[in-house]
Amino acid sequence: MTTVSTDARTADRATAPSTGPAAPPAPRSRRRTLKRALIGTALALGLTAGGGYLWLDATSEVKVTGSAACTAVTATESGTGGRSGDRDAVCGVLASLAGAWGAADADAYGALFTPDATYTTYVGTHYQGRGDITEAHRALFGGFVKGTKLADSILGIRFLGPDAAVVTSRGDTYEGGRPAELSKVQTYTLTRESDGQWRIAAFQNTQRQPVMERASFLLSPGTVPGAEK
């Protein structure tokens, strides 16, 4: 009778296929699989969100861009309206404002505002009075906006009476060539003072958020301005 050695039987058992249930993956392997799944999901969501953002941004153009020539805008009137030539005088104030900015002349810039004027920037900073406005721009002209120019495009000029007007515009600062798209929406309230000169009594500057605006229009079509429909 042939005798099988103990070592041979042990080797056979080691190489024989297992018929029992497979051993569960090690905890480290499970963590690795979960991590890869989470990363893949995050990448997919990121690409989807990024694509959606780019689409919203690309489809957020406005229809009403205004007129770069202020005097080409037809002024409207409320009440008694403005006297003949007042539109051109108001446009002259805005032209002087851009000129003072381009020359980095804070004193000339501030002189175009009333003594008690208010000035609210697109970041929400609120200035009170001509002195505050002048000194803030003296610092700006030497710092953040040094070397820039002002561009505006007039959306409307409305006289509220013989000595008050509201001008709405799109505007921006720039270097080099004038930008095709202006990123801010601005409101000027002007008044005729006792010396007969028109000056700015209040200024409000708002940064347009095109993606948020487009999303709002899609989710709630009733928020679309009549002029943009």
C-alpha positions as CSV (number, residue, x, y, z in Angstrom):
1,M,0.0,0.0,0.0
2,T,1.3,3.5,-1.0
3,T,1.8,5.9,1.9
4,V,1.2,9.6,1.3
5,S,3.4,11.8,3.4
6,T,2.0,14.4,5.7
7,D,3.8,17.2,3.8
8,A,2.2,16.1,0.5
9,R,-1.3,16.0,2.0
10,T,-0.8,19.5,3.4
11,A,0.4,20.8,0.0
12,D,-2.6,19.3,-1.7
13,R,-5.0,21.0,0.7
14,A,-3.3,24.3,0.2
15,T,-3.6,24.2,-3.6
16,A,-7.1,22.7,-3.8
17,P,-9.9,25.1,-4.7
18,S,-12.0,26.3,-1.9
19,T,-15.6,25.3,-1.8
20,G,-16.6,27.5,1.1
21,P,-17.9,31.1,1.0
22,A,-15.5,33.9,-0.1
23,A,-13.9,35.8,2.6
24,P,-15.2,39.4,2.9
25,P,-12.9,42.2,1.7
26,A,-10.6,43.7,4.2
27,P,-11.8,46.9,5.8
28,R,-9.1,48.9,4.1
29,S,-10.3,47.7,0.7
30,R,-13.9,48.7,1.5
31,R,-12.7,52.2,2.5
32,R,-10.7,52.5,-0.7
33,T,-13.7,51.6,-2.8
34,L,-16.0,54.0,-0.9
35,K,-13.5,56.8,-1.3
36,R,-13.2,56.3,-5.0
37,A,-17.0,56.3,-5.4
38,L,-17.3,59.5,-3.4
39,I,-14.5,61.2,-5.5
40,G,-16.2,60.1,-8.7
41,T,-19.6,61.5,-7.5
42,A,-18.0,64.8,-6.4
43,L,-16.3,65.2,-9.8
44,A,-19.5,64.4,-11.7
45,L,-21.5,66.9,-9.6
46,G,-18.7,69.5,-10.0
47,L,-18.7,69.1,-13.8
48,T,-22.4,69.4,-13.9
49,A,-22.5,72.5,-11.7
50,G,-19.6,74.0,-13.6
51,G,-21.3,73.4,-16.9
52,G,-24.6,74.8,-15.6
53,Y,-22.8,77.9,-14.4
54,L,-21.1,78.5,-17.7
55,W,-24.4,78.0,-19.5
56,L,-26.1,80.5,-17.3
57,D,-23.3,83.0,-17.7
58,A,-23.3,82.6,-21.5
59,T,-27.1,83.2,-21.8
60,S,-27.3,86.1,-19.4
61,E,-26.9,89.0,-21.9
62,V,-29.1,92.0,-21.5
63,K,-31.2,93.4,-24.3
64,V,-31.2,97.0,-23.1
65,T,-27.7,98.3,-22.9
66,G,-28.4,102.0,-23.0
67,S,-26.7,104.8,-25.0
68,A,-23.1,105.8,-24.8
69,A,-24.2,109.3,-26.0
70,C,-26.0,110.8,-23.1
71,T,-27.5,113.7,-25.2
72,A,-29.0,111.1,-27.6
73,V,-31.4,109.9,-24.8
74,T,-34.8,111.4,-24.8
75,A,-35.6,112.7,-21.3
76,T,-39.0,112.1,-19.8
77,E,-40.8,114.4,-17.4
78,S,-43.0,114.2,-14.4
79,G,-45.0,117.1,-13.1
80,T,-43.8,120.4,-14.5
81,G,-40.7,118.7,-16.0
82,G,-37.4,120.2,-16.8
83,R,-36.6,123.4,-18.6
84,S,-35.2,123.4,-22.1
85,G,-31.6,122.5,-22.1
86,D,-31.6,120.8,-18.7
87,R,-31.0,117.4,-20.2
88,D,-27.8,118.6,-21.8
89,A,-26.8,120.3,-18.5
90,V,-27.3,117.0,-16.6
91,C,-25.4,115.1,-19.3
92,G,-22.6,117.7,-18.9
93,V,-22.3,116.8,-15.2
94,L,-21.9,113.1,-16.0
95,A,-19.3,113.9,-18.7
96,S,-17.4,116.1,-16.2
97,L,-17.5,113.2,-13.7
98,A,-15.9,110.9,-16.1
99,G,-13.3,113.5,-17.0
100,A,-12.4,114.1,-13.4
101,W,-12.1,110.4,-12.8
102,G,-9.8,109.9,-15.9
103,A,-7.6,112.8,-14.6
104,A,-7.5,111.3,-11.1
105,D,-8.7,114.8,-9.8
106,A,-10.5,114.1,-6.5
107,D,-11.3,117.8,-5.9
108,A,-12.9,118.2,-9.3
109,Y,-14.8,114.9,-8.8
110,G,-16.1,115.9,-5.4
111,A,-17.2,119.4,-6.6
112,L,-19.8,117.7,-8.9
113,F,-21.7,116.6,-5.7
114,T,-23.9,118.6,-3.4
115,P,-22.4,119.4,0.1
116,D,-24.7,116.8,1.7
117,A,-24.6,114.2,-1.1
118,T,-24.7,110.4,-0.4
119,Y,-22.6,107.9,-2.3
120,T,-23.0,104.2,-2.1
121,T,-20.5,101.9,-3.8
122,Y,-21.1,98.5,-5.4
123,V,-19.4,96.8,-2.3
124,G,-21.9,98.6,0.0
125,T,-19.6,101.3,1.3
126,H,-21.7,104.4,2.1
127,Y,-20.2,107.9,2.0
128,Q,-22.0,111.0,3.4
129,G,-21.1,114.5,2.2
130,R,-18.9,116.0,-0.4
131,G,-15.8,116.0,1.9
132,D,-16.2,112.2,2.5
133,I,-16.6,111.5,-1.2
134,T,-13.7,113.7,-2.2
135,E,-11.2,112.2,0.3
136,A,-12.3,108.6,-0.4
137,H,-11.6,109.1,-4.1
138,R,-8.3,110.8,-3.5
139,A,-7.3,107.6,-1.9
140,L,-8.9,105.5,-4.6
141,F,-7.2,107.4,-7.4
142,G,-3.9,106.7,-5.8
143,G,-4.6,103.1,-5.2
144,F,-7.3,100.6,-6.3
145,V,-8.5,102.5,-9.3
146,K,-5.3,104.2,-10.3
147,G,-5.0,104.7,-14.0
148,T,-8.6,103.7,-14.8
149,K,-11.3,105.5,-16.7
150,L,-15.0,105.6,-16.4
151,A,-17.5,104.3,-19.0
152,D,-21.2,104.7,-18.9
153,S,-24.2,104.0,-21.1
154,I,-27.4,105.9,-20.3
155,L,-30.6,103.9,-19.7
156,G,-32.9,106.8,-18.9
157,I,-33.1,110.4,-17.9
158,R,-36.2,111.4,-15.9
159,F,-37.0,114.9,-14.6
160,L,-39.1,114.8,-11.4
161,G,-39.7,118.6,-11.5
162,P,-37.9,121.8,-12.6
163,D,-34.9,121.2,-10.3
164,A,-34.6,117.4,-9.9
165,A,-33.6,114.6,-12.2
166,V,-32.8,110.9,-12.0
167,V,-30.4,109.2,-14.4
168,T,-30.0,105.5,-14.7
169,S,-27.1,103.9,-16.5
170,R,-24.8,101.0,-16.9
171,G,-21.2,101.8,-16.0
172,D,-17.8,100.4,-15.3
173,T,-14.1,101.3,-14.8
174,Y,-11.6,100.2,-17.3
175,E,-8.0,100.4,-18.6
176,G,-7.1,100.5,-22.3
177,G,-10.1,100.1,-24.6
178,R,-13.7,100.8,-23.5
179,P,-15.3,97.4,-22.5
180,A,-18.2,96.1,-24.7
181,E,-20.1,95.0,-21.6
182,L,-20.6,97.3,-18.5
183,S,-20.9,95.3,-15.3
184,K,-22.6,97.8,-13.0
185,V,-26.0,99.5,-12.9
186,Q,-26.1,103.0,-11.5
187,T,-28.6,105.6,-10.3
188,Y,-27.8,109.3,-10.1
189,T,-30.1,111.8,-8.4
190,L,-29.3,115.3,-9.5
191,T,-30.6,118.7,-8.3
192,R,-30.3,122.2,-9.5
193,E,-28.8,124.3,-6.7
194,S,-29.2,128.0,-5.9
195,D,-26.3,129.0,-8.2
196,G,-28.2,127.4,-11.1
197,Q,-25.7,124.5,-11.4
198,W,-26.8,120.9,-11.5
199,R,-25.0,118.6,-9.0
200,I,-25.3,115.0,-7.9
201,A,-27.3,114.7,-4.6
202,A,-27.2,110.9,-4.4
203,F,-25.4,108.0,-6.2
204,Q,-26.1,104.3,-6.0
205,N,-23.8,101.7,-7.7
206,T,-24.8,98.0,-8.0
207,Q,-22.7,95.2,-9.3
208,R,-24.7,93.1,-11.7
209,Q,-24.7,89.3,-10.9
210,P,-25.5,87.8,-14.3
211,V,-25.6,84.1,-13.3
212,M,-27.9,84.8,-10.3
213,E,-30.0,87.1,-12.5
214,R,-30.4,84.5,-15.2
215,A,-31.2,81.8,-12.6
216,S,-33.9,84.0,-11.1
217,F,-35.4,84.7,-14.5
218,L,-35.6,80.9,-15.3
219,L,-37.0,79.9,-11.9
220,S,-39.4,82.8,-11.7
221,P,-40.2,84.2,-15.1
222,G,-42.3,87.0,-13.6
223,T,-39.1,88.7,-12.3
224,V,-38.0,89.5,-15.9
225,P,-38.2,93.2,-16.5
226,G,-40.6,94.2,-19.2
227,A,-37.8,95.7,-21.4
228,E,-35.9,92.4,-21.3
229,K,-38.8,90.1,-22.4
